Amino acid sequence: MLGRKPQQKASMMPETSSSHLLARREDLPRDISELAAAIELLPPEYRQAIEPALGRVVENTHRRRRILTTIQEAISQLRLDMKYLMFDLEATRRERDALREQSE
């Protein structure tokens, strides 16, 4: 029974799942692409047992890349916002100093 569960999961996946997963191979790190290529060379019974795990690795890699991109964009926006705030602070200080000189 224990050997049967992975086969049941694998049978739900299409036979071309490794090809489908590798359609975006250029987006994957080289070591994962090499692993996927090696898995493609395995006999079908072994490949079907490993493909679900490979699919999870590929999806997690893409998800992490999206998260990293989102974080990098947020940091860039934060830096830009900080520049605007610093500019505004300096302008406010200049205005304050000018008003002090006028009132004296």
C-alpha positions, 0 to 999 in steps of 0.5 A: 500500500505504501508504494501505491500512494505515490503512483496514484498521485503520479497517475493524476499528473499528465505524462508530459508534466516534466515537459510542461514544468520545463517550458519555463526552464530559462526561469529556473536556476541551472541546478534545478534545470539540470535535475529536471533534465536528468529526471526526464531521462528516467524510466517512466515508472520512476519519473512519474514517482518523482515528477510531483516533487519536481513540480512542487520544487519548480512552483516554489522556485517561481513563487520565491522569485515572485516574492523576491521581485515584489520585495525588491520593488517595495524596497525601491519604492521605499527608497524613492519615498525616502528621497521625497521625504528628505527633499520635503524636510529640507524645503520645510527647514529652508522655509522655516529659516526664511520666515525666522529671518523675516520676523527678526 
